[in-house]
C-alpha cells in the first residue's frame, strides 16, 4: 500500500470552526468590517491554528471574508446588488425544484411551516433563518434532482447573512409563511405550473425586498439597479412584501 501523508487535522474540526464562524457572520455577531486573526479565533474556540486557517480560507473563497489591511482578514461588506444577482439564480432553481416536486405530488412536512410561524411569532432570528432553509431544502430534496440543492447551497450563506442583517432592525413579514404554505399546497396537489409560478414570484420579490431593506439597514441611500430585478407576474393568491 502506498504511503499516505498524515493528516494534520480532522475534517470535522475544520467544519466545526467553519460553521461557528459562518453562524457568527450570518447572525451579525461578526459584522461587516470585523477583523479576524487566526490567533484570536483559535483562542476563543479552544482549537489549534491549523483548522482555523483552513476555515478562513473556505470563507474567503466563498466571498464572506477578505484580506484586511496589514494583517489578517475581515468580514466582507454586504452588497445589495450581489444579493439580487444571487436571487436571480435562486429563483430559477426554486421554480424548477417546485415543478419537479409537484410532478411527484410530494408532501412537504407541515411541521416545517409550523416551526417557521412559531419562530416568527417569537422573534427568534436564528430559528427563522433555520426554518426558511429547511423549507426550501425540503423542496430541493423532493425534486429528485440533487444538483438543484448542491447549486443552491453555493449561495445560501450570503442569503442567510443578508436576512440576518435585515432582521436585526426589521421584522420578517408574516406573509412569507403564507407564501410557503401556498407553494407546499400546489406541490401536494400536483399543480406543477402553479408551484413553479408561486416559487418564482416568491423568490424574485423576496430578493428585491430584501435588497431594499438591506440598503435601509446599512443606512445607504443607493437603490437596487432596476435592470437586476426580473419582471414577473405577481402571485395570484398571496400579496405583500417578502423578506
Beta strands, then each sheet from edge to edge (+ up, - down):
strand 1: 35-36
strand 2: 65-67
strand 3: 73-75
sheet 1: 1+ 3- 2+
end
